[in-house]
Amino acid sequence: AQYALGVLYAKGRGVAQDDREAVSWYRKAAEQGNADAQYNLGLAYTKGQGTTQDERQAAFWYLKAAEQESTR
């Protein structure tokens, strides 16, 4: 549900579009192990969208997402 809220805020569907709010929800889901949220959080850090651009944080979240995918 947290990931889904992040997507809604990122796309502005049913709520005002808000990248910072999207990142907040992605982070909550990512910290609980949601691979899609981890990947989207990596994208946000790569682009500096809704958060400060940070290549190290991007790499961290991309790796977390990849680790989740390898266990599926």
N, CA, C and O atoms as a CHARMM CRD file, in Angstrom:
* protein
*
  288
    1    1 ALA  N      0.82100  -1.19100   0.00000 PROA 1      0.00000
    2    1 ALA  CA     0.00000   0.00000   0.00000 PROA 1      0.00000
    3    1 ALA  C      0.86900   1.26100   0.00000 PROA 1      0.00000
    4    1 ALA  O      0.53400   2.25300  -0.64800 PROA 1      0.00000
    5    2 GLN  N      1.98700   1.21500   0.73100 PROA 2      0.00000
    6    2 GLN  CA     2.86800   2.38500   0.77300 PROA 2      0.00000
    7    2 GLN  C      3.46900   2.65300  -0.59800 PROA 2      0.00000
    8    2 GLN  O      3.54800   3.80000  -1.03800 PROA 2      0.00000
    9    3 TYR  N      3.89000   1.58800  -1.27000 PROA 3      0.00000
   10    3 TYR  CA     4.42300   1.74800  -2.62800 PROA 3      0.00000
   11    3 TYR  C      3.35400   2.33900  -3.54500 PROA 3      0.00000
   12    3 TYR  O      3.63600   3.25300  -4.32000 PROA 3      0.00000
   13    4 ALA  N      2.13700   1.82500  -3.45900 PROA 4      0.00000
   14    4 ALA  CA     1.04500   2.30700  -4.30600 PROA 4      0.00000
   15    4 ALA  C      0.78500   3.79300  -4.06500 PROA 4      0.00000
   16    4 ALA  O      0.54100   4.54100  -5.01200 PROA 4      0.00000
   17    5 LEU  N      0.83700   4.22000  -2.81100 PROA 5      0.00000
   18    5 LEU  CA     0.67000   5.64900  -2.52000 PROA 5      0.00000
   19    5 LEU  C      1.79000   6.46600  -3.15600 PROA 5      0.00000
   20    5 LEU  O      1.55000   7.55400  -3.67900 PROA 5      0.00000
   21    6 GLY  N      3.00700   5.94200  -3.11200 PROA 6      0.00000
   22    6 GLY  CA     4.11700   6.62600  -3.76800 PROA 6      0.00000
   23    6 GLY  C      3.87000   6.82100  -5.24900 PROA 6      0.00000
   24    6 GLY  O      4.13100   7.89200  -5.79600 PROA 6      0.00000
   25    7 VAL  N      3.36600   5.78200  -5.89500 PROA 7      0.00000
   26    7 VAL  CA     3.06100   5.86000  -7.33200 PROA 7      0.00000
   27    7 VAL  C      1.98400   6.90400  -7.59000 PROA 7      0.00000
   28    7 VAL  O      2.09300   7.69400  -8.52800 PROA 7      0.00000
   29    8 LEU  N      0.94200   6.90900  -6.75700 PROA 8      0.00000
   30    8 LEU  CA    -0.13300   7.89100  -6.93800 PROA 8      0.00000
   31    8 LEU  C      0.38800   9.31900  -6.82600 PROA 8      0.00000
   32    8 LEU  O      0.02800  10.17600  -7.63200 PROA 8      0.00000
   33    9 TYR  N      1.22900   9.57700  -5.83300 PROA 9      0.00000
   34    9 TYR  CA     1.80300  10.92200  -5.68900 PROA 9      0.00000
   35    9 TYR  C      2.75900  11.25100  -6.83100 PROA 9      0.00000
   36    9 TYR  O      2.78300  12.38600  -7.30600 PROA 9      0.00000
   37   10 ALA  N      3.53600  10.28500  -7.27100 PROA 10     0.00000
   38   10 ALA  CA     4.47700  10.53300  -8.36700 PROA 10     0.00000
   39   10 ALA  C      3.74800  10.90200  -9.65600 PROA 10     0.00000
   40   10 ALA  O      4.21700  11.73600 -10.43200 PROA 10     0.00000
   41   11 LYS  N      2.59100  10.26500  -9.87400 PROA 11     0.00000
   42   11 LYS  CA     1.84400  10.48600 -11.12000 PROA 11     0.00000
   43   11 LYS  C      0.71200  11.49600 -10.98000 PROA 11     0.00000
   44   11 LYS  O      0.12500  11.92300 -11.97500 PROA 11     0.00000
   45   12 GLY  N      0.40600  11.87800  -9.73400 PROA 12     0.00000
   46   12 GLY  CA    -0.67900  12.83100  -9.53400 PROA 12     0.00000
   47   12 GLY  C     -2.03600  12.23500  -9.83400 PROA 12     0.00000
   48   12 GLY  O     -2.90700  12.90800 -10.38600 PROA 12     0.00000
   49   13 ARG  N     -2.21900  10.99100  -9.47700 PROA 13     0.00000
   50   13 ARG  CA    -3.50100  10.31200  -9.72200 PROA 13     0.00000
   51   13 ARG  C     -4.32100  10.27800  -8.42900 PROA 13     0.00000
   52   13 ARG  O     -3.98000   9.57300  -7.47900 PROA 13     0.00000
   53   14 GLY  N     -5.40100  11.04800  -8.41500 PROA 14     0.00000
   54   14 GLY  CA    -6.26900  11.09900  -7.24400 PROA 14     0.00000
   55   14 GLY  C     -5.75900  12.02700  -6.14900 PROA 14     0.00000
   56   14 GLY  O     -6.47100  12.30500  -5.18400 PROA 14     0.00000
   57   15 VAL  N     -4.53900  12.50000  -6.29700 PROA 15     0.00000
   58   15 VAL  CA    -3.91900  13.44400  -5.36100 PROA 15     0.00000
   59   15 VAL  C     -3.10500  14.43700  -6.18100 PROA 15     0.00000
   60   15 VAL  O     -2.81000  14.18900  -7.35000 PROA 15     0.00000
   61   16 ALA  N     -2.74600  15.55000  -5.57300 PROA 16     0.00000
   62   16 ALA  CA    -1.87200  16.49700  -6.26500 PROA 16     0.00000
   63   16 ALA  C     -0.50900  15.84600  -6.47800 PROA 16     0.00000
   64   16 ALA  O      0.01500  15.20600  -5.56700 PROA 16     0.00000
   65   17 GLN  N      0.06000  15.99700  -7.64300 PROA 17     0.00000
   66   17 GLN  CA     1.37300  15.42400  -7.94200 PROA 17     0.00000
   67   17 GLN  C      2.39700  16.05900  -7.01700 PROA 17     0.00000
   68   17 GLN  O      2.47500  17.28300  -6.90200 PROA 17     0.00000
   69   18 ASP  N      3.19400  15.20200  -6.35100 PROA 18     0.00000
   70   18 ASP  CA     4.14600  15.69100  -5.36300 PROA 18     0.00000
   71   18 ASP  C      5.30100  14.69600  -5.25900 PROA 18     0.00000
   72   18 ASP  O      5.17100  13.65000  -4.62300 PROA 18     0.00000
   73   19 ASP  N      6.42500  15.02500  -5.88300 PROA 19     0.00000
   74   19 ASP  CA     7.57000  14.11600  -5.89200 PROA 19     0.00000
   75   19 ASP  C      8.12700  13.86800  -4.49500 PROA 19     0.00000
   76   19 ASP  O      8.55500  12.75500  -4.19200 PROA 19     0.00000
   77   20 ARG  N      8.12800  14.87800  -3.65000 PROA 20     0.00000
   78   20 ARG  CA     8.64200  14.68500  -2.28200 PROA 20     0.00000
   79   20 ARG  C      7.77600  13.70500  -1.49400 PROA 20     0.00000
   80   20 ARG  O      8.28800  12.85800  -0.76100 PROA 20     0.00000
   81   21 GLU  N      6.49100  13.82800  -1.65000 PROA 21     0.00000
   82   21 GLU  CA     5.57800  12.91000  -0.96700 PROA 21     0.00000
   83   21 GLU  C      5.74700  11.49300  -1.52700 PROA 21     0.00000
   84   21 GLU  O      5.70300  10.51400  -0.78300 PROA 21     0.00000
   85   22 ALA  N      5.93600  11.39800  -2.83000 PROA 22     0.00000
   86   22 ALA  CA     6.17100  10.09000  -3.45700 PROA 22     0.00000
   87   22 ALA  C      7.41900   9.43900  -2.86400 PROA 22     0.00000
   88   22 ALA  O      7.40200   8.25900  -2.51400 PROA 22     0.00000
   89   23 VAL  N      8.48500  10.20300  -2.75300 PROA 23     0.00000
   90   23 VAL  CA     9.73900   9.67900  -2.18900 PROA 23     0.00000
   91   23 VAL  C      9.52400   9.23000  -0.75000 PROA 23     0.00000
   92   23 VAL  O     10.05700   8.20100  -0.33600 PROA 23     0.00000
   93   24 SER  N      8.75600   9.98500   0.00700 PROA 24     0.00000
   94   24 SER  CA     8.48200   9.61900   1.39100 PROA 24     0.00000
   95   24 SER  C      7.80400   8.25000   1.46700 PROA 24     0.00000
   96   24 SER  O      8.18400   7.41200   2.28500 PROA 24     0.00000
   97   25 TRP  N      6.81000   8.02500   0.62200 PROA 25     0.00000
   98   25 TRP  CA     6.10800   6.73800   0.62100 PROA 25     0.00000
   99   25 TRP  C      6.98300   5.62300   0.05500 PROA 25     0.00000
  100   25 TRP  O      6.96300   4.50100   0.56200 PROA 25     0.00000
  101   26 TYR  N      7.74400   5.92400  -0.98300 PROA 26     0.00000
  102   26 TYR  CA     8.66500   4.91300  -1.52200 PROA 26     0.00000
  103   26 TYR  C      9.65800   4.47100  -0.45400 PROA 26     0.00000
  104   26 TYR  O      9.95300   3.28300  -0.32400 PROA 26     0.00000
  105   27 ARG  N     10.17100   5.43200   0.31100 PROA 27     0.00000
  106   27 ARG  CA    11.15400   5.10600   1.35100 PROA 27     0.00000
  107   27 ARG  C     10.55600   4.16200   2.40200 PROA 27     0.00000
  108   27 ARG  O     11.20000   3.20000   2.81900 PROA 27     0.00000
  109   28 LYS  N      9.32300   4.44700   2.82100 PROA 28     0.00000
  110   28 LYS  CA     8.67200   3.58600   3.81000 PROA 28     0.00000
  111   28 LYS  C      8.54700   2.15900   3.28700 PROA 28     0.00000
  112   28 LYS  O      8.84600   1.20300   4.00300 PROA 28     0.00000
  113   29 ALA  N      8.11000   2.01600   2.05200 PROA 29     0.00000
  114   29 ALA  CA     7.95900   0.68600   1.46400 PROA 29     0.00000
  115   29 ALA  C      9.31900   0.03900   1.21700 PROA 29     0.00000
  116   29 ALA  O      9.48600  -1.16200   1.43000 PROA 29     0.00000
  117   30 ALA  N     10.29100   0.83300   0.77000 PROA 30     0.00000
  118   30 ALA  CA    11.63500   0.31300   0.47600 PROA 30     0.00000
  119   30 ALA  C     12.29100  -0.23000   1.73000 PROA 30     0.00000
  120   30 ALA  O     12.94700  -1.27100   1.68900 PROA 30     0.00000
  121   31 GLU  N     12.12100   0.46100   2.83800 PROA 31     0.00000
  122   31 GLU  CA    12.72500   0.02500   4.09500 PROA 31     0.00000
  123   31 GLU  C     12.09800  -1.27000   4.60600 PROA 31     0.00000
  124   31 GLU  O     12.67300  -1.94800   5.45800 PROA 31     0.00000
  125   32 GLN  N     10.92700  -1.61000   4.08700 PROA 32     0.00000
  126   32 GLN  CA    10.26700  -2.86100   4.45200 PROA 32     0.00000
  127   32 GLN  C     10.52900  -3.96300   3.42400 PROA 32     0.00000
  128   32 GLN  O      9.96000  -5.05200   3.50700 PROA 32     0.00000
  129   33 GLY  N     11.40500  -3.66200   2.44500 PROA 33     0.00000
  130   33 GLY  CA    11.83100  -4.68400   1.50100 PROA 33     0.00000
  131   33 GLY  C     11.09300  -4.73900   0.18300 PROA 33     0.00000
  132   33 GLY  O     11.23900  -5.72100  -0.54400 PROA 33     0.00000
  133   34 ASN  N     10.30500  -3.73000  -0.16200 PROA 34     0.00000
  134   34 ASN  CA     9.59500  -3.72300  -1.43300 PROA 34     0.00000
  135   34 ASN  C     10.56600  -3.36000  -2.55600 PROA 34     0.00000
  136   34 ASN  O     11.07600  -2.24100  -2.60600 PROA 34     0.00000
  137   35 ALA  N     10.81600  -4.31100  -3.45600 PROA 35     0.00000
  138   35 ALA  CA    11.80700  -4.12200  -4.51800 PROA 35     0.00000
  139   35 ALA  C     11.43000  -2.99600  -5.47500 PROA 35     0.00000
  140   35 ALA  O     12.29500  -2.23000  -5.90000 PROA 35     0.00000
  141   36 ASP  N     10.14400  -2.88900  -5.81800 PROA 36     0.00000
  142   36 ASP  CA     9.72200  -1.82200  -6.73700 PROA 36     0.00000
  143   36 ASP  C      9.94800  -0.45000  -6.11000 PROA 36     0.00000
  144   36 ASP  O     10.38200   0.48500  -6.78400 PROA 36     0.00000
  145   37 ALA  N      9.65700  -0.33600  -4.83200 PROA 37     0.00000
  146   37 ALA  CA     9.88700   0.93200  -4.12100 PROA 37     0.00000
  147   37 ALA  C     11.37400   1.22700  -4.04100 PROA 37     0.00000
  148   37 ALA  O     11.78800   2.37600  -4.20100 PROA 37     0.00000
  149   38 GLN  N     12.18800   0.19600  -3.79300 PROA 38     0.00000
  150   38 GLN  CA    13.64000   0.38300  -3.73700 PROA 38     0.00000
  151   38 GLN  C     14.15800   0.89500  -5.08300 PROA 38     0.00000
  152   38 GLN  O     14.98200   1.80800  -5.12800 PROA 38     0.00000
  153   39 TYR  N     13.67800   0.31300  -6.16100 PROA 39     0.00000
  154   39 TYR  CA    14.10200   0.74800  -7.49200 PROA 39     0.00000
  155   39 TYR  C     13.66200   2.19300  -7.74900 PROA 39     0.00000
  156   39 TYR  O     14.45200   3.01400  -8.21500 PROA 39     0.00000
  157   40 ASN  N     12.39200   2.49900  -7.44100 PROA 40     0.00000
  158   40 ASN  CA    11.90600   3.86300  -7.67900 PROA 40     0.00000
  159   40 ASN  C     12.62300   4.88500  -6.81000 PROA 40     0.00000
  160   40 ASN  O     12.83100   6.02400  -7.22900 PROA 40     0.00000
  161   41 LEU  N     13.00100   4.48500  -5.60900 PROA 41     0.00000
  162   41 LEU  CA    13.77300   5.37400  -4.74600 PROA 41     0.00000
  163   41 LEU  C     15.15700   5.60700  -5.36600 PROA 41     0.00000
  164   41 LEU  O     15.67300   6.72400  -5.33700 PROA 41     0.00000
  165   42 GLY  N     15.74800   4.56000  -5.92100 PROA 42     0.00000
  166   42 GLY  CA    17.01300   4.71300  -6.64800 PROA 42     0.00000
  167   42 GLY  C     16.87900   5.70400  -7.79500 PROA 42     0.00000
  168   42 GLY  O     17.74400   6.55700  -7.99500 PROA 42     0.00000
  169   43 LEU  N     15.79100   5.58600  -8.54400 PROA 43     0.00000
  170   43 LEU  CA    15.55100   6.53300  -9.64100 PROA 43     0.00000
  171   43 LEU  C     15.43600   7.96300  -9.13800 PROA 43     0.00000
  172   43 LEU  O     15.98500   8.88900  -9.73400 PROA 43     0.00000
  173   44 ALA  N     14.71400   8.13300  -8.03000 PROA 44     0.00000
  174   44 ALA  CA    14.54100   9.47800  -7.46700 PROA 44     0.00000
  175   44 ALA  C     15.89000  10.07900  -7.10100 PROA 44     0.00000
  176   44 ALA  O     16.14200  11.25300  -7.37500 PROA 44     0.00000
  177   45 TYR  N     16.76300   9.28200  -6.48200 PROA 45     0.00000
  178   45 TYR  CA    18.09400   9.78500  -6.13100 PROA 45     0.00000
  179   45 TYR  C     18.94100  10.03400  -7.37100 PROA 45     0.00000
  180   45 TYR  O     19.73200  10.97700  -7.39200 PROA 45     0.00000
  181   46 THR  N     18.79600   9.22100  -8.38900 PROA 46     0.00000
  182   46 THR  CA    19.54700   9.42500  -9.62900 PROA 46     0.00000
  183   46 THR  C     19.17100  10.75100 -10.28100 PROA 46     0.00000
  184   46 THR  O     20.03500  11.51300 -10.71300 PROA 46     0.00000
  185   47 LYS  N     17.86800  11.01200 -10.34500 PROA 47     0.00000
  186   47 LYS  CA    17.36000  12.20000 -11.02700 PROA 47     0.00000
  187   47 LYS  C     17.30000  13.43500 -10.13200 PROA 47     0.00000
  188   47 LYS  O     17.17500  14.55500 -10.62900 PROA 47     0.00000
  189   48 GLY  N     17.38800  13.23900  -8.81200 PROA 48     0.00000
  190   48 GLY  CA    17.19000  14.35700  -7.90100 PROA 48     0.00000
  191   48 GLY  C     15.75000  14.82100  -7.92900 PROA 48     0.00000
  192   48 GLY  O     15.46500  16.01400  -7.82700 PROA 48     0.00000
  193   49 GLN  N     14.84200  13.86400  -8.06900 PROA 49     0.00000
  194   49 GLN  CA    13.42600  14.17100  -8.19900 PROA 49     0.00000
  195   49 GLN  C     12.71700  13.87200  -6.87400 PROA 49     0.00000
  196   49 GLN  O     12.53300  12.71300  -6.50300 PROA 49     0.00000
  197   50 GLY  N     12.32800  14.92500  -6.17500 PROA 50     0.00000
  198   50 GLY  CA    11.67700  14.77000  -4.88300 PROA 50     0.00000
  199   50 GLY  C     12.66900  14.64000  -3.74100 PROA 50     0.00000
  200   50 GLY  O     12.27200  14.53400  -2.58000 PROA 50     0.00000
  201   51 THR  N     13.94100  14.64700  -4.05700 PROA 51     0.00000
  202   51 THR  CA    15.00800  14.53200  -3.08100 PROA 51     0.00000
  203   51 THR  C     16.28000  15.10000  -3.68800 PROA 51     0.00000
  204   51 THR  O     16.31500  15.41300  -4.87800 PROA 51     0.00000
  205   52 THR  N     17.30200  15.23300  -2.89700 PROA 52     0.00000
  206   52 THR  CA    18.58400  15.69700  -3.40100 PROA 52     0.00000
  207   52 THR  C     19.22600  14.59700  -4.25000 PROA 52     0.00000
  208   52 THR  O     19.18400  13.42300  -3.88200 PROA 52     0.00000
  209   53 GLN  N     19.80900  14.97100  -5.36600 PROA 53     0.00000
  210   53 GLN  CA    20.49600  13.98600  -6.20300 PROA 53     0.00000
  211   53 GLN  C     21.68000  13.41600  -5.42400 PROA 53     0.00000
  212   53 GLN  O     22.48900  14.15600  -4.86300 PROA 53     0.00000
  213   54 ASP  N     21.76400  12.08400  -5.40100 PROA 54     0.00000
  214   54 ASP  CA    22.79900  11.42600  -4.61600 PROA 54     0.00000
  215   54 ASP  C     23.09200  10.06200  -5.23900 PROA 54     0.00000
  216   54 ASP  O     22.33100   9.11100  -5.06400 PROA 54     0.00000
  217   55 GLU  N     24.19900   9.98200  -5.96400 PROA 55     0.00000
  218   55 GLU  CA    24.54700   8.74700  -6.67500 PROA 55     0.00000
  219   55 GLU  C     24.80000   7.57300  -5.72500 PROA 55     0.00000
  220   55 GLU  O     24.49100   6.42900  -6.05800 PROA 55     0.00000
  221   56 ARG  N     25.35600   7.84900  -4.55500 PROA 56     0.00000
  222   56 ARG  CA    25.60900   6.75800  -3.59400 PROA 56     0.00000
  223   56 ARG  C     24.30500   6.16300  -3.08000 PROA 56     0.00000
  224   56 ARG  O     24.15300   4.94400  -3.00200 PROA 56     0.00000
  225   57 GLN  N     23.37200   7.03400  -2.73200 PROA 57     0.00000
  226   57 GLN  CA    22.06800   6.54100  -2.27600 PROA 57     0.00000
  227   57 GLN  C     21.35400   5.80900  -3.41200 PROA 57     0.00000
  228   57 GLN  O     20.71300   4.78300  -3.18400 PROA 57     0.00000
  229   58 ALA  N     21.46200   6.33000  -4.62000 PROA 58     0.00000
  230   58 ALA  CA    20.84700   5.65900  -5.76800 PROA 58     0.00000
  231   58 ALA  C     21.40700   4.24500  -5.90900 PROA 58     0.00000
  232   58 ALA  O     20.64800   3.28700  -6.05500 PROA 58     0.00000
  233   59 ALA  N     22.71300   4.11800  -5.86700 PROA 59     0.00000
  234   59 ALA  CA    23.34900   2.80300  -6.00300 PROA 59     0.00000
  235   59 ALA  C     22.91900   1.87100  -4.87400 PROA 59     0.00000
  236   59 ALA  O     22.67400   0.68700  -5.10800 PROA 59     0.00000
  237   60 PHE  N     22.82500   2.39400  -3.65200 PROA 60     0.00000
  238   60 PHE  CA    22.40100   1.59700  -2.50600 PROA 60     0.00000
  239   60 PHE  C     21.01900   1.00000  -2.75000 PROA 60     0.00000
  240   60 PHE  O     20.81100  -0.19500  -2.53500 PROA 60     0.00000
  241   61 TRP  N     20.06900   1.82800  -3.19800 PROA 61     0.00000
  242   61 TRP  CA    18.70300   1.34700  -3.39300 PROA 61     0.00000
  243   61 TRP  C     18.57800   0.45500  -4.62100 PROA 61     0.00000
  244   61 TRP  O     17.79200  -0.49200  -4.61500 PROA 61     0.00000
  245   62 TYR  N     19.34000   0.74300  -5.67500 PROA 62     0.00000
  246   62 TYR  CA    19.33600  -0.16600  -6.83900 PROA 62     0.00000
  247   62 TYR  C     19.84500  -1.54800  -6.43000 PROA 62     0.00000
  248   62 TYR  O     19.29400  -2.56500  -6.85100 PROA 62     0.00000
  249   63 LEU  N     20.88700  -1.58200  -5.61600 PROA 63     0.00000
  250   63 LEU  CA    21.44100  -2.85700  -5.16200 PROA 63     0.00000
  251   63 LEU  C     20.42400  -3.60500  -4.30500 PROA 63     0.00000
  252   63 LEU  O     20.25100  -4.81300  -4.46500 PROA 63     0.00000
  253   64 LYS  N     19.75300  -2.90300  -3.40100 PROA 64     0.00000
  254   64 LYS  CA    18.72400  -3.53100  -2.57400 PROA 64     0.00000
  255   64 LYS  C     17.63000  -4.14200  -3.44900 PROA 64     0.00000
  256   64 LYS  O     17.17800  -5.25800  -3.19500 PROA 64     0.00000
  257   65 ALA  N     17.20700  -3.40700  -4.47800 PROA 65     0.00000
  258   65 ALA  CA    16.17000  -3.91600  -5.37700 PROA 65     0.00000
  259   65 ALA  C     16.66300  -5.15000  -6.12800 PROA 65     0.00000
  260   65 ALA  O     15.93100  -6.12800  -6.27700 PROA 65     0.00000
  261   66 ALA  N     17.89600  -5.10000  -6.59400 PROA 66     0.00000
  262   66 ALA  CA    18.46700  -6.23200  -7.33000 PROA 66     0.00000
  263   66 ALA  C     18.57000  -7.45800  -6.43500 PROA 66     0.00000
  264   66 ALA  O     18.32000  -8.57800  -6.88100 PROA 66     0.00000
  265   67 GLU  N     18.93500  -7.25400  -5.17800 PROA 67     0.00000
  266   67 GLU  CA    19.02100  -8.36900  -4.22400 PROA 67     0.00000
  267   67 GLU  C     17.64700  -9.00400  -4.00600 PROA 67     0.00000
  268   67 GLU  O     17.53200 -10.22400  -3.88800 PROA 67     0.00000
  269   68 GLN  N     16.62400  -8.18000  -3.95300 PROA 68     0.00000
  270   68 GLN  CA    15.25600  -8.69800  -3.79600 PROA 68     0.00000
  271   68 GLN  C     14.86800  -9.52100  -5.01400 PROA 68     0.00000
  272   68 GLN  O     14.27800 -10.59300  -4.87700 PROA 68     0.00000
  273   69 GLU  N     15.18900  -9.03600  -6.18500 PROA 69     0.00000
  274   69 GLU  CA    14.83400  -9.72500  -7.41800 PROA 69     0.00000
  275   69 GLU  C     15.54700 -11.05900  -7.53600 PROA 69     0.00000
  276   69 GLU  O     14.98400 -12.01100  -8.07600 PROA 69     0.00000
  277   70 SER  N     16.77000 -11.14800  -7.04400 PROA 70     0.00000
  278   70 SER  CA    17.53600 -12.39300  -7.18700 PROA 70     0.00000
  279   70 SER  C     16.98400 -13.49200  -6.28800 PROA 70     0.00000
  280   70 SER  O     17.30900 -14.66300  -6.48600 PROA 70     0.00000
  281   71 THR  N     16.16300 -13.14400  -5.31200 PROA 71     0.00000
  282   71 THR  CA    15.60400 -14.16300  -4.42800 PROA 71     0.00000
  283   71 THR  C     14.21300 -14.61700  -4.88400 PROA 71     0.00000
  284   71 THR  O     13.61800 -15.49700  -4.26100 PROA 71     0.00000
  285   72 ARG  N     13.70400 -14.04100  -5.93500 PROA 72     0.00000
  286   72 ARG  CA    12.36100 -14.42100  -6.42300 PROA 72     0.00000
  287   72 ARG  C     12.42300 -15.66900  -7.25600 PROA 72     0.00000
  288   72 ARG  O     11.39500 -16.13500  -7.74800 PROA 72     0.00000
